[in-house]
Amino acid sequence: MIFYEIECLTCKQRVRIEEGTKLYKQYKENPNERRMCQDCVEKIERDAKKQLMG
Ligand SMILES: [Zn+2]
């Protein structure tokens, strides 16, 4: 299994990016972009939706 390890920008947890995942694809396309773990990404998406609704 190929994977990279990054530090989440928001919660500072170490995150393992495994081959075949969405994060891995994003990482390969743009390795220097700031990264967040899946939990934080989902949290931000939820917050964004809440704001949209109101
Ligand atoms: Zn995080």
mmCIF file of the protein (N, C-alpha, C, O) and its ligand, coordinates in Angstrom:
data_MODEL
# 
_entry.id   MODEL 
# 
loop_
_entity.id 
_entity.type 
_entity.pdbx_number_of_molecules 
1 polymer     1 
2 non-polymer 1 
# 
_entity_poly.entity_id                      1 
_entity_poly.type                           'polypeptide(L)' 
_entity_poly.nstd_linkage                   no 
_entity_poly.nstd_monomer                   no 
_entity_poly.pdbx_seq_one_letter_code       MIFYEIECLTCKQRVRIEEGTKLYKQYKENPNERRMCQDCVEKIERDAKKQLMG 
_entity_poly.pdbx_seq_one_letter_code_can   MIFYEIECLTCKQRVRIEEGTKLYKQYKENPNERRMCQDCVEKIERDAKKQLMG 
_entity_poly.pdbx_strand_id                 A 
# 
loop_
_entity_poly_seq.entity_id 
_entity_poly_seq.num 
_entity_poly_seq.mon_id 
_entity_poly_seq.hetero 
1 1  MET n 
1 2  ILE n 
1 3  PHE n 
1 4  TYR n 
1 5  GLU n 
1 6  ILE n 
1 7  GLU n 
1 8  CYS n 
1 9  LEU n 
1 10 THR n 
1 11 CYS n 
1 12 LYS n 
1 13 GLN n 
1 14 ARG n 
1 15 VAL n 
1 16 ARG n 
1 17 ILE n 
1 18 GLU n 
1 19 GLU n 
1 20 GLY n 
1 21 THR n 
1 22 LYS n 
1 23 LEU n 
1 24 TYR n 
1 25 LYS n 
1 26 GLN n 
1 27 TYR n 
1 28 LYS n 
1 29 GLU n 
1 30 ASN n 
1 31 PRO n 
1 32 ASN n 
1 33 GLU n 
1 34 ARG n 
1 35 ARG n 
1 36 MET n 
1 37 CYS n 
1 38 GLN n 
1 39 ASP n 
1 40 CYS n 
1 41 VAL n 
1 42 GLU n 
1 43 LYS n 
1 44 ILE n 
1 45 GLU n 
1 46 ARG n 
1 47 ASP n 
1 48 ALA n 
1 49 LYS n 
1 50 LYS n 
1 51 GLN n 
1 52 LEU n 
1 53 MET n 
1 54 GLY n 
# 
loop_
_struct_asym.id 
_struct_asym.entity_id 
A 1 
B 2 
# 
loop_
_chem_comp.id 
_chem_comp.type 
_chem_comp.mon_nstd_flag 
ALA 'L-peptide linking' y 
ARG 'L-peptide linking' y 
ASN 'L-peptide linking' y 
ASP 'L-peptide linking' y 
CYS 'L-peptide linking' y 
GLN 'L-peptide linking' y 
GLU 'L-peptide linking' y 
GLY 'peptide linking'   y 
ILE 'L-peptide linking' y 
LEU 'L-peptide linking' y 
LYS 'L-peptide linking' y 
MET 'L-peptide linking' y 
PHE 'L-peptide linking' y 
PRO 'L-peptide linking' y 
THR 'L-peptide linking' y 
TYR 'L-peptide linking' y 
VAL 'L-peptide linking' y 
ZN  non-polymer         . 
# 
_pdbx_entity_nonpoly.entity_id   2 
_pdbx_entity_nonpoly.name        ? 
_pdbx_entity_nonpoly.comp_id     ZN 
# 
_pdbx_nonpoly_scheme.asym_id         B 
_pdbx_nonpoly_scheme.entity_id       2 
_pdbx_nonpoly_scheme.mon_id          ZN 
_pdbx_nonpoly_scheme.ndb_seq_num     1 
_pdbx_nonpoly_scheme.pdb_seq_num     101 
_pdbx_nonpoly_scheme.auth_seq_num    101 
_pdbx_nonpoly_scheme.pdb_mon_id      ZN 
_pdbx_nonpoly_scheme.auth_mon_id     ZN 
_pdbx_nonpoly_scheme.pdb_strand_id   A 
_pdbx_nonpoly_scheme.pdb_ins_code    . 
# 
loop_
_atom_site.group_PDB 
_atom_site.id 
_atom_site.type_symbol 
_atom_site.label_atom_id 
_atom_site.label_alt_id 
_atom_site.label_comp_id 
_atom_site.label_asym_id 
_atom_site.label_entity_id 
_atom_site.label_seq_id 
_atom_site.pdbx_PDB_ins_code 
_atom_site.Cartn_x 
_atom_site.Cartn_y 
_atom_site.Cartn_z 
_atom_site.occupancy 
_atom_site.B_iso_or_equiv 
_atom_site.pdbx_formal_charge 
_atom_site.auth_seq_id 
_atom_site.auth_comp_id 
_atom_site.auth_asym_id 
_atom_site.auth_atom_id 
_atom_site.pdbx_PDB_model_num 
ATOM   1   N  N  . MET A 1 1  ? 0.856   -1.198 0.000  1.00 0.00 ? 1   MET A N  1 
ATOM   2   C  CA . MET A 1 1  ? 0.000   0.000  0.000  1.00 0.00 ? 1   MET A CA 1 
ATOM   3   C  C  . MET A 1 1  ? 0.890   1.246  0.000  1.00 0.00 ? 1   MET A C  1 
ATOM   4   O  O  . MET A 1 1  ? 1.749   1.419  0.865  1.00 0.00 ? 1   MET A O  1 
ATOM   5   N  N  . ILE A 1 2  ? 0.665   2.088  -0.975 1.00 0.00 ? 2   ILE A N  1 
ATOM   6   C  CA . ILE A 1 2  ? 1.410   3.344  -1.037 1.00 0.00 ? 2   ILE A CA 1 
ATOM   7   C  C  . ILE A 1 2  ? 0.624   4.410  -0.281 1.00 0.00 ? 2   ILE A C  1 
ATOM   8   O  O  . ILE A 1 2  ? -0.591  4.524  -0.440 1.00 0.00 ? 2   ILE A O  1 
ATOM   9   N  N  . PHE A 1 3  ? 1.313   5.178  0.531  1.00 0.00 ? 3   PHE A N  1 
ATOM   10  C  CA . PHE A 1 3  ? 0.622   6.285  1.199  1.00 0.00 ? 3   PHE A CA 1 
ATOM   11  C  C  . PHE A 1 3  ? 1.593   7.394  1.544  1.00 0.00 ? 3   PHE A C  1 
ATOM   12  O  O  . PHE A 1 3  ? 2.802   7.185  1.638  1.00 0.00 ? 3   PHE A O  1 
ATOM   13  N  N  . TYR A 1 4  ? 1.037   8.568  1.730  1.00 0.00 ? 4   TYR A N  1 
ATOM   14  C  CA . TYR A 1 4  ? 1.801   9.708  2.227  1.00 0.00 ? 4   TYR A CA 1 
ATOM   15  C  C  . TYR A 1 4  ? 1.241   10.088 3.580  1.00 0.00 ? 4   TYR A C  1 
ATOM   16  O  O  . TYR A 1 4  ? 0.104   9.761  3.918  1.00 0.00 ? 4   TYR A O  1 
ATOM   17  N  N  . GLU A 1 5  ? 2.069   10.792 4.354  1.00 0.00 ? 5   GLU A N  1 
ATOM   18  C  CA . GLU A 1 5  ? 1.571   11.275 5.626  1.00 0.00 ? 5   GLU A CA 1 
ATOM   19  C  C  . GLU A 1 5  ? 1.682   12.791 5.644  1.00 0.00 ? 5   GLU A C  1 
ATOM   20  O  O  . GLU A 1 5  ? 2.733   13.350 5.330  1.00 0.00 ? 5   GLU A O  1 
ATOM   21  N  N  . ILE A 1 6  ? 0.616   13.438 6.005  1.00 0.00 ? 6   ILE A N  1 
ATOM   22  C  CA . ILE A 1 6  ? 0.590   14.894 6.059  1.00 0.00 ? 6   ILE A CA 1 
ATOM   23  C  C  . ILE A 1 6  ? 0.089   15.331 7.429  1.00 0.00 ? 6   ILE A C  1 
ATOM   24  O  O  . ILE A 1 6  ? -0.410  14.524 8.213  1.00 0.00 ? 6   ILE A O  1 
ATOM   25  N  N  . GLU A 1 7  ? 0.231   16.622 7.701  1.00 0.00 ? 7   GLU A N  1 
ATOM   26  C  CA . GLU A 1 7  ? -0.332  17.164 8.924  1.00 0.00 ? 7   GLU A CA 1 
ATOM   27  C  C  . GLU A 1 7  ? -1.549  17.987 8.555  1.00 0.00 ? 7   GLU A C  1 
ATOM   28  O  O  . GLU A 1 7  ? -1.481  18.860 7.689  1.00 0.00 ? 7   GLU A O  1 
ATOM   29  N  N  . CYS A 1 8  ? -2.656  17.708 9.210  1.00 0.00 ? 8   CYS A N  1 
ATOM   30  C  CA . CYS A 1 8  ? -3.869  18.464 8.932  1.00 0.00 ? 8   CYS A CA 1 
ATOM   31  C  C  . CYS A 1 8  ? -3.657  19.922 9.318  1.00 0.00 ? 8   CYS A C  1 
ATOM   32  O  O  . CYS A 1 8  ? -3.146  20.237 10.393 1.00 0.00 ? 8   CYS A O  1 
ATOM   33  N  N  . LEU A 1 9  ? -4.061  20.784 8.422  1.00 0.00 ? 9   LEU A N  1 
ATOM   34  C  CA . LEU A 1 9  ? -3.908  22.216 8.620  1.00 0.00 ? 9   LEU A CA 1 
ATOM   35  C  C  . LEU A 1 9  ? -4.691  22.712 9.830  1.00 0.00 ? 9   LEU A C  1 
ATOM   36  O  O  . LEU A 1 9  ? -4.261  23.638 10.519 1.00 0.00 ? 9   LEU A O  1 
ATOM   37  N  N  . THR A 1 10 ? -5.827  22.100 10.081 1.00 0.00 ? 10  THR A N  1 
ATOM   38  C  CA . THR A 1 10 ? -6.748  22.599 11.091 1.00 0.00 ? 10  THR A CA 1 
ATOM   39  C  C  . THR A 1 10 ? -6.537  21.951 12.456 1.00 0.00 ? 10  THR A C  1 
ATOM   40  O  O  . THR A 1 10 ? -6.377  22.651 13.456 1.00 0.00 ? 10  THR A O  1 
ATOM   41  N  N  . CYS A 1 11 ? -6.535  20.641 12.505 1.00 0.00 ? 11  CYS A N  1 
ATOM   42  C  CA . CYS A 1 11 ? -6.461  19.969 13.801 1.00 0.00 ? 11  CYS A CA 1 
ATOM   43  C  C  . CYS A 1 11 ? -5.064  19.444 14.115 1.00 0.00 ? 11  CYS A C  1 
ATOM   44  O  O  . CYS A 1 11 ? -4.830  18.929 15.208 1.00 0.00 ? 11  CYS A O  1 
ATOM   45  N  N  . LYS A 1 12 ? -4.133  19.570 13.168 1.00 0.00 ? 12  LYS A N  1 
ATOM   46  C  CA . LYS A 1 12 ? -2.722  19.211 13.366 1.00 0.00 ? 12  LYS A CA 1 
ATOM   47  C  C  . LYS A 1 12 ? -2.497  17.716 13.600 1.00 0.00 ? 12  LYS A C  1 
ATOM   48  O  O  . LYS A 1 12 ? -1.426  17.297 14.040 1.00 0.00 ? 12  LYS A O  1 
ATOM   49  N  N  . GLN A 1 13 ? -3.509  16.933 13.303 1.00 0.00 ? 13  GLN A N  1 
ATOM   50  C  CA . GLN A 1 13 ? -3.315  15.495 13.396 1.00 0.00 ? 13  GLN A CA 1 
ATOM   51  C  C  . GLN A 1 13 ? -2.541  14.986 12.190 1.00 0.00 ? 13  GLN A C  1 
ATOM   52  O  O  . GLN A 1 13 ? -2.623  15.550 11.099 1.00 0.00 ? 13  GLN A O  1 
ATOM   53  N  N  . ARG A 1 14 ? -1.798  13.927 12.399 1.00 0.00 ? 14  ARG A N  1 
ATOM   54  C  CA . ARG A 1 14 ? -1.155  13.280 11.270 1.00 0.00 ? 14  ARG A CA 1 
ATOM   55  C  C  . ARG A 1 14 ? -2.208  12.504 10.494 1.00 0.00 ? 14  ARG A C  1 
ATOM   56  O  O  . ARG A 1 14 ? -3.005  11.758 11.063 1.00 0.00 ? 14  ARG A O  1 
ATOM   57  N  N  . VAL A 1 15 ? -2.189  12.697 9.186  1.00 0.00 ? 15  VAL A N  1 
ATOM   58  C  CA . VAL A 1 15 ? -3.189  12.053 8.344  1.00 0.00 ? 15  VAL A CA 1 
ATOM   59  C  C  . VAL A 1 15 ? -2.486  11.199 7.312  1.00 0.00 ? 15  VAL A C  1 
ATOM   60  O  O  . VAL A 1 15 ? -1.560  11.654 6.639  1.00 0.00 ? 15  VAL A O  1 
ATOM   61  N  N  . ARG A 1 16 ? -2.922  9.982  7.192  1.00 0.00 ? 16  ARG A N  1 
ATOM   62  C  CA . ARG A 1 16 ? -2.355  9.094  6.198  1.00 0.00 ? 16  ARG A CA 1 
ATOM   63  C  C  . ARG A 1 16 ? -3.194  9.156  4.932  1.00 0.00 ? 16  ARG A C  1 
ATOM   64  O  O  . ARG A 1 16 ? -4.408  8.960  4.972  1.00 0.00 ? 16  ARG A O  1 
ATOM   65  N  N  . ILE A 1 17 ? -2.544  9.428  3.816  1.00 0.00 ? 17  ILE A N  1 
ATOM   66  C  CA . ILE A 1 17 ? -3.232  9.494  2.531  1.00 0.00 ? 17  ILE A CA 1 
ATOM   67  C  C  . ILE A 1 17 ? -2.904  8.234  1.759  1.00 0.00 ? 17  ILE A C  1 
ATOM   68  O  O  . ILE A 1 17 ? -1.778  8.054  1.297  1.00 0.00 ? 17  ILE A O  1 
ATOM   69  N  N  . GLU A 1 18 ? -3.876  7.376  1.622  1.00 0.00 ? 18  GLU A N  1 
ATOM   70  C  CA . GLU A 1 18 ? -3.623  6.094  0.974  1.00 0.00 ? 18  GLU A CA 1 
ATOM   71  C  C  . GLU A 1 18 ? -3.974  6.145  -0.502 1.00 0.00 ? 18  GLU A C  1 
ATOM   72  O  O  . GLU A 1 18 ? -4.886  6.852  -0.931 1.00 0.00 ? 18  GLU A O  1 
ATOM   73  N  N  . GLU A 1 19 ? -3.222  5.373  -1.254 1.00 0.00 ? 19  GLU A N  1 
ATOM   74  C  CA . GLU A 1 19 ? -3.445  5.297  -2.689 1.00 0.00 ? 19  GLU A CA 1 
ATOM   75  C  C  . GLU A 1 19 ? -4.886  4.883  -2.977 1.00 0.00 ? 19  GLU A C  1 
ATOM   76  O  O  . GLU A 1 19 ? -5.435  3.987  -2.335 1.00 0.00 ? 19  GLU A O  1 
ATOM   77  N  N  . GLY A 1 20 ? -5.487  5.560  -3.965 1.00 0.00 ? 20  GLY A N  1 
ATOM   78  C  CA . GLY A 1 20 ? -6.839  5.197  -4.375 1.00 0.00 ? 20  GLY A CA 1 
ATOM   79  C  C  . GLY A 1 20 ? -7.919  6.053  -3.741 1.00 0.00 ? 20  GLY A C  1 
ATOM   80  O  O  . GLY A 1 20 ? -9.075  5.992  -4.158 1.00 0.00 ? 20  GLY A O  1 
ATOM   81  N  N  . THR A 1 21 ? -7.561  6.852  -2.737 1.00 0.00 ? 21  THR A N  1 
ATOM   82  C  CA . THR A 1 21 ? -8.559  7.712  -2.113 1.00 0.00 ? 21  THR A CA 1 
ATOM   83  C  C  . THR A 1 21 ? -8.619  9.059  -2.833 1.00 0.00 ? 21  THR A C  1 
ATOM   84  O  O  . THR A 1 21 ? -7.741  9.418  -3.618 1.00 0.00 ? 21  THR A O  1 
ATOM   85  N  N  . LYS A 1 22 ? -9.682  9.777  -2.533 1.00 0.00 ? 22  LYS A N  1 
ATOM   86  C  CA . LYS A 1 22 ? -9.881  11.097 -3.125 1.00 0.00 ? 22  LYS A CA 1 
ATOM   87  C  C  . LYS A 1 22 ? -8.751  12.050 -2.717 1.00 0.00 ? 22  LYS A C  1 
ATOM   88  O  O  . LYS A 1 22 ? -8.240  12.819 -3.530 1.00 0.00 ? 22  LYS A O  1 
ATOM   89  N  N  . LEU A 1 23 ? -8.382  11.976 -1.450 1.00 0.00 ? 23  LEU A N  1 
ATOM   90  C  CA . LEU A 1 23 ? -7.296  12.830 -0.956 1.00 0.00 ? 23  LEU A CA 1 
ATOM   91  C  C  . LEU A 1 23 ? -5.994  12.550 -1.684 1.00 0.00 ? 23  LEU A C  1 
ATOM   92  O  O  . LEU A 1 23 ? -5.242  13.467 -2.014 1.00 0.00 ? 23  LEU A O  1 
ATOM   93  N  N  . TYR A 1 24 ? -5.741  11.292 -1.928 1.00 0.00 ? 24  TYR A N  1 
ATOM   94  C  CA . TYR A 1 24 ? -4.515  10.899 -2.615 1.00 0.00 ? 24  TYR A CA 1 
ATOM   95  C  C  . TYR A 1 24 ? -4.467  11.509 -4.003 1.00 0.00 ? 24  TYR A C  1 
ATOM   96  O  O  . TYR A 1 24 ? -3.436  12.028 -4.433 1.00 0.00 ? 24  TYR A O  1 
ATOM   97  N  N  . LYS A 1 25 ? -5.575  11.442 -4.688 1.00 0.00 ? 25  LYS A N  1 
ATOM   98  C  CA . LYS A 1 25 ? -5.664  12.007 -6.035 1.00 0.00 ? 25  LYS A CA 1 
ATOM   99  C  C  . LYS A 1 25 ? -5.404  13.514 -5.992 1.00 0.00 ? 25  LYS A C  1 
ATOM   100 O  O  . LYS A 1 25 ? -4.651  14.053 -6.804 1.00 0.00 ? 25  LYS A O  1 
ATOM   101 N  N  . GLN A 1 26 ? -6.037  14.175 -5.037 1.00 0.00 ? 26  GLN A N  1 
ATOM   102 C  CA . GLN A 1 26 ? -5.841  15.621 -4.890 1.00 0.00 ? 26  GLN A CA 1 
ATOM   103 C  C  . GLN A 1 26 ? -4.390  15.927 -4.565 1.00 0.00 ? 26  GLN A C  1 
ATOM   104 O  O  . GLN A 1 26 ? -3.814  16.891 -5.069 1.00 0.00 ? 26  GLN A O  1 
ATOM   105 N  N  . TYR A 1 27 ? -3.812  15.096 -3.720 1.00 0.00 ? 27  TYR A N  1 
ATOM   106 C  CA . TYR A 1 27 ? -2.434  15.311 -3.306 1.00 0.00 ? 27  TYR A CA 1 
ATOM   107 C  C  . TYR A 1 27 ? -1.482  15.169 -4.486 1.00 0.00 ? 27  TYR A C  1 
ATOM   108 O  O  . TYR A 1 27 ? -0.552  15.960 -4.645 1.00 0.00 ? 27  TYR A O  1 
ATOM   109 N  N  . LYS A 1 28 ? -1.721  14.164 -5.302 1.00 0.00 ? 28  LYS A N  1 
ATOM   110 C  CA . LYS A 1 28 ? -0.864  13.950 -6.465 1.00 0.00 ? 28  LYS A CA 1 
ATOM   111 C  C  . LYS A 1 28 ? -0.977  15.102 -7.462 1.00 0.00 ? 28  LYS A C  1 
ATOM   112 O  O  . LYS A 1 28 ? 0.003   15.499 -8.093 1.00 0.00 ? 28  LYS A O  1 
ATOM   113 N  N  . GLU A 1 29 ? -2.178  15.618 -7.585 1.00 0.00 ? 29  GLU A N  1 
ATOM   114 C  CA . GLU A 1 29 ? -2.394  16.715 -8.535 1.00 0.00 ? 29  GLU A CA 1 
ATOM   115 C  C  . GLU A 1 29 ? -1.764  18.008 -8.046 1.00 0.00 ? 29  GLU A C  1 
ATOM   116 O  O  . GLU A 1 29 ? -1.315  18.833 -8.841 1.00 0.00 ? 29  GLU A O  1 
ATOM   117 N  N  . ASN A 1 30 ? -1.735  18.173 -6.750 1.00 0.00 ? 30  ASN A N  1 
ATOM   118 C  CA . ASN A 1 30 ? -1.315  19.450 -6.197 1.00 0.00 ? 30  ASN A CA 1 
ATOM   119 C  C  . ASN A 1 30 ? -0.652  19.262 -4.826 1.00 0.00 ? 30  ASN A C  1 
ATOM   120 O  O  . ASN A 1 30 ? -1.238  19.593 -3.795 1.00 0.00 ? 30  ASN A O  1 
ATOM   121 N  N  . PRO A 1 31 ? 0.565   18.732 -4.827 1.00 0.00 ? 31  PRO A N  1 
ATOM   122 C  CA . PRO A 1 31 ? 1.205   18.329 -3.565 1.00 0.00 ? 31  PRO A CA 1 
ATOM   123 C  C  . PRO A 1 31 ? 1.477   19.488 -2.611 1.00 0.00 ? 31  PRO A C  1 
ATOM   124 O  O  . PRO A 1 31 ? 1.604   19.277 -1.405 1.00 0.00 ? 31  PRO A O  1 
ATOM   125 N  N  . ASN A 1 32 ? 1.566   20.694 -3.131 1.00 0.00 ? 32  ASN A N  1 
ATOM   126 C  CA . ASN A 1 32 ? 1.937   21.815 -2.269 1.00 0.00 ? 32  ASN A CA 1 
ATOM   127 C  C  . ASN A 1 32 ? 0.743   22.553 -1.673 1.00 0.00 ? 32  ASN A C  1 
ATOM   128 O  O  . ASN A 1 32 ? 0.899   23.455 -0.850 1.00 0.00 ? 32  ASN A O  1 
ATOM   129 N  N  . GLU A 1 33 ? -0.423  22.161 -2.095 1.00 0.00 ? 33  GLU A N  1 
ATOM   130 C  CA . GLU A 1 33 ? -1.616  22.804 -1.557 1.00 0.00 ? 33  GLU A CA 1 
ATOM   131 C  C  . GLU A 1 33 ? -1.783  22.435 -0.084 1.00 0.00 ? 33  GLU A C  1 
ATOM   132 O  O  . GLU A 1 33 ? -1.414  21.340 0.339  1.00 0.00 ? 33  GLU A O  1 
ATOM   133 N  N  . ARG A 1 34 ? -2.339  23.357 0.683  1.00 0.00 ? 34  ARG A N  1 
ATOM   134 C  CA . ARG A 1 34 ? -2.564  23.070 2.093  1.00 0.00 ? 34  ARG A CA 1 
ATOM   135 C  C  . ARG A 1 34 ? -3.626  21.984 2.230  1.00 0.00 ? 34  ARG A C  1 
ATOM   136 O  O  . ARG A 1 34 ? -4.593  21.950 1.469  1.00 0.00 ? 34  ARG A O  1 
ATOM   137 N  N  . ARG A 1 35 ? -3.440  21.108 3.195  1.00 0.00 ? 35  ARG A N  1 
ATOM   138 C  CA . ARG A 1 35 ? -4.278  19.911 3.306  1.00 0.00 ? 35  ARG A CA 1 
ATOM   139 C  C  . ARG A 1 35 ? -5.008  19.862 4.638  1.00 0.00 ? 35  ARG A C  1 
ATOM   140 O  O  . ARG A 1 35 ? -4.510  20.329 5.662  1.00 0.00 ? 35  ARG A O  1 
ATOM   141 N  N  . MET A 1 36 ? -6.178  19.295 4.598  1.00 0.00 ? 36  MET A N  1 
ATOM   142 C  CA . MET A 1 36 ? -6.904  19.003 5.823  1.00 0.00 ? 36  MET A CA 1 
ATOM   143 C  C  . MET A 1 36 ? -7.327  17.545 5.830  1.00 0.00 ? 36  MET A C  1 
ATOM   144 O  O  . MET A 1 36 ? -7.461  16.921 4.777  1.00 0.00 ? 36  MET A O  1 
ATOM   145 N  N  . CYS A 1 37 ? -7.537  17.007 7.027  1.00 0.00 ? 37  CYS A N  1 
ATOM   146 C  CA . CYS A 1 37 ? -8.001  15.637 7.124  1.00 0.00 ? 37  CYS A CA 1 
ATOM   147 C  C  . CYS A 1 37 ? -9.481  15.577 6.731  1.00 0.00 ? 37  CYS A C  1 
ATOM   148 O  O  . CYS A 1 37 ? -10.163 16.600 6.663  1.00 0.00 ? 37  CYS A O  1 
ATOM   149 N  N  . GLN A 1 38 ? -9.949  14.375 6.478  1.00 0.00 ? 38  GLN A N  1 
ATOM   150 C  CA . GLN A 1 38 ? -11.311 14.210 6.005  1.00 0.00 ? 38  GLN A CA 1 
ATOM   151 C  C  . GLN A 1 38 ? -12.338 14.754 7.011  1.00 0.00 ? 38  GLN A C  1 
ATOM   152 O  O  . GLN A 1 38 ? -13.349 15.341 6.624  1.00 0.00 ? 38  GLN A O  1 
ATOM   153 N  N  . ASP A 1 39 ? -12.066 14.552 8.291  1.00 0.00 ? 39  ASP A N  1 
ATOM   154 C  CA . ASP A 1 39 ? -12.965 15.062 9.331  1.00 0.00 ? 39  ASP A CA 1 
ATOM   155 C  C  . ASP A 1 39 ? -13.134 16.570 9.223  1.00 0.00 ? 39  ASP A C  1 
ATOM   156 O  O  . ASP A 1 39 ? -14.249 17.088 9.291  1.00 0.00 ? 39  ASP A O  1 
ATOM   157 N  N  . CYS A 1 40 ? -12.026 17.262 9.055  1.00 0.00 ? 40  CYS A N  1 
ATOM   158 C  CA . CYS A 1 40 ? -12.078 18.716 8.991  1.00 0.00 ? 40  CYS A CA 1 
ATOM   159 C  C  . CYS A 1 40 ? -12.734 19.183 7.692  1.00 0.00 ? 40  CYS A C  1 
ATOM   160 O  O  . CYS A 1 40 ? -13.485 20.159 7.688  1.00 0.00 ? 40  CYS A O  1 
ATOM   161 N  N  . VAL A 1 41 ? -12.453 18.494 6.604  1.00 0.00 ? 41  VAL A N  1 
ATOM   162 C  CA . VAL A 1 41 ? -13.087 18.836 5.336  1.00 0.00 ? 41  VAL A CA 1 
ATOM   163 C  C  . VAL A 1 41 ? -14.609 18.714 5.475  1.00 0.00 ? 41  VAL A C  1 
ATOM   164 O  O  . VAL A 1 41 ? -15.357 19.590 5.040  1.00 0.00 ? 41  VAL A O  1 
ATOM   165 N  N  . GLU A 1 42 ? -15.050 17.610 6.090  1.00 0.00 ? 42  GLU A N  1 
ATOM   166 C  CA . GLU A 1 42 ? -16.493 17.402 6.244  1.00 0.00 ? 42  GLU A CA 1 
ATOM   167 C  C  . GLU A 1 42 ? -17.113 18.441 7.165  1.00 0.00 ? 42  GLU A C  1 
ATOM   168 O  O  . GLU A 1 42 ? -18.219 18.926 6.924  1.00 0.00 ? 42  GLU A O  1 
ATOM   169 N  N  . LYS A 1 43 ? -16.389 18.770 8.214  1.00 0.00 ? 43  LYS A N  1 
ATOM   170 C  CA . LYS A 1 43 ? -16.880 19.771 9.154  1.00 0.00 ? 43  LYS A CA 1 
ATOM   171 C  C  . LYS A 1 43 ? -17.068 21.120 8.444  1.00 0.00 ? 43  LYS A C  1 
ATOM   172 O  O  . LYS A 1 43 ? -18.079 21.797 8.630  1.00 0.00 ? 43  LYS A O  1 
ATOM   173 N  N  . ILE A 1 44 ? -16.087 21.488 7.640  1.00 0.00 ? 44  ILE A N  1 
ATOM   174 C  CA . ILE A 1 44 ? -16.158 22.759 6.932  1.00 0.00 ? 44  ILE A CA 1 
ATOM   175 C  C  . ILE A 1 44 ? -17.303 22.748 5.921  1.00 0.00 ? 44  ILE A C  1 
ATOM   176 O  O  . ILE A 1 44 ? -18.006 23.744 5.752  1.00 0.00 ? 44  ILE A O  1 
ATOM   177 N  N  . GLU A 1 45 ? -17.478 21.608 5.254  1.00 0.00 ? 45  GLU A N  1 
ATOM   178 C  CA . GLU A 1 45 ? -18.590 21.501 4.296  1.00 0.00 ? 45  GLU A CA 1 
ATOM   179 C  C  . GLU A 1 45 ? -19.931 21.639 5.003  1.00 0.00 ? 45  GLU A C  1 
ATOM   180 O  O  . GLU A 1 45 ? -20.842 22.303 4.508  1.00 0.00 ? 45  GLU A O  1 
ATOM   181 N  N  . ARG A 1 46 ? -20.041 20.998 6.173  1.00 0.00 ? 46  ARG A N  1 
ATOM   182 C  CA . ARG A 1 46 ? -21.282 21.113 6.946  1.00 0.00 ? 46  ARG A CA 1 
ATOM   183 C  C  . ARG A 1 46 ? -21.542 22.552 7.356  1.00 0.00 ? 46  ARG A C  1 
ATOM   184 O  O  . ARG A 1 46 ? -22.659 23.053 7.227  1.00 0.00 ? 46  ARG A O  1 
ATOM   185 N  N  . ASP A 1 47 ? -20.508 23.211 7.848  1.00 0.00 ? 47  ASP A N  1 
ATOM   186 C  CA . ASP A 1 47 ? -20.640 24.605 8.256  1.00 0.00 ? 47  ASP A CA 1 
ATOM   187 C  C  . ASP A 1 47 ? -21.042 25.490 7.077  1.00 0.00 ? 47  ASP A C  1 
ATOM   188 O  O  . ASP A 1 47 ? -21.869 26.392 7.222  1.00 0.00 ? 47  ASP A O  1 
ATOM   189 N  N  . ALA A 1 48 ? -20.453 25.228 5.913  1.00 0.00 ? 48  ALA A N  1 
ATOM   190 C  CA . ALA A 1 48 ? -20.762 26.006 4.729  1.00 0.00 ? 48  ALA A CA 1 
ATOM   191 C  C  . ALA A 1 48 ? -22.227 25.827 4.342  1.00 0.00 ? 48  ALA A C  1 
ATOM   192 O  O  . ALA A 1 48 ? -22.897 26.787 3.964  1.00 0.00 ? 48  ALA A O  1 
ATOM   193 N  N  . LYS A 1 49 ? -22.719 24.597 4.438  1.00 0.00 ? 49  LYS A N  1 
ATOM   194 C  CA . LYS A 1 49 ? -24.117 24.333 4.094  1.00 0.00 ? 49  LYS A CA 1 
ATOM   195 C  C  . LYS A 1 49 ? -25.049 25.039 5.056  1.00 0.00 ? 49  LYS A C  1 
ATOM   196 O  O  . LYS A 1 49 ? -26.064 25.612 4.659  1.00 0.00 ? 49  LYS A O  1 
ATOM   197 N  N  . LYS A 1 50 ? -24.687 24.987 6.334  1.00 0.00 ? 50  LYS A N  1 
ATOM   198 C  CA . LYS A 1 50 ? -25.493 25.670 7.341  1.00 0.00 ? 50  LYS A CA 1 
ATOM   199 C  C  . LYS A 1 50 ? -25.608 27.150 7.017  1.00 0.00 ? 50  LYS A C  1 
ATOM   200 O  O  . LYS A 1 50 ? -26.681 27.744 7.122  1.00 0.00 ? 50  LYS A O  1 
ATOM   201 N  N  . GLN A 1 51 ? -24.493 27.728 6.624  1.00 0.00 ? 51  GLN A N  1 
ATOM   202 C  CA . GLN A 1 51 ? -24.510 29.155 6.300  1.00 0.00 ? 51  GLN A CA 1 
ATOM   203 C  C  . GLN A 1 51 ? -25.381 29.437 5.099  1.00 0.00 ? 51  GLN A C  1 
ATOM   204 O  O  . GLN A 1 51 ? -26.095 30.439 5.055  1.00 0.00 ? 51  GLN A O  1 
ATOM   205 N  N  . LEU A 1 52 ? -25.318 28.540 4.115  1.00 0.00 ? 52  LEU A N  1 
ATOM   206 C  CA . LEU A 1 52 ? -26.128 28.708 2.915  1.00 0.00 ? 52  LEU A CA 1 
ATOM   207 C  C  . LEU A 1 52 ? -27.616 28.664 3.250  1.00 0.00 ? 52  LEU A C  1 
ATOM   208 O  O  . LEU A 1 52 ? -28.419 29.417 2.698  1.00 0.00 ? 52  LEU A O  1 
ATOM   209 N  N  . MET A 1 53 ? -27.962 27.754 4.177  1.00 0.00 ? 53  MET A N  1 
ATOM   210 C  CA . MET A 1 53 ? -29.379 27.594 4.518  1.00 0.00 ? 53  MET A CA 1 
ATOM   211 C  C  . MET A 1 53 ? -29.857 28.685 5.444  1.00 0.00 ? 53  MET A C  1 
ATOM   212 O  O  . MET A 1 53 ? -31.052 28.934 5.598  1.00 0.00 ? 53  MET A O  1 
ATOM   213 N  N  . GLY A 1 54 ? -28.872 29.331 6.058  1.00 0.00 ? 54  GLY A N  1 
ATOM   214 C  CA . GLY A 1 54 ? -29.396 30.356 6.781  1.00 0.00 ? 54  GLY A CA 1 
ATOM   215 C  C  . GLY A 1 54 ? -29.147 31.048 7.962  1.00 0.00 ? 54  GLY A C  1 
ATOM   216 O  O  . GLY A 1 54 ? -29.886 31.970 8.305  1.00 0.00 ? 54  GLY A O  1 
HETATM 217 ZN ZN . ZN  B 2 .  ? -8.165  17.761 10.738 1.00 0.00 2 101 ZN  A ZN 1 
# 
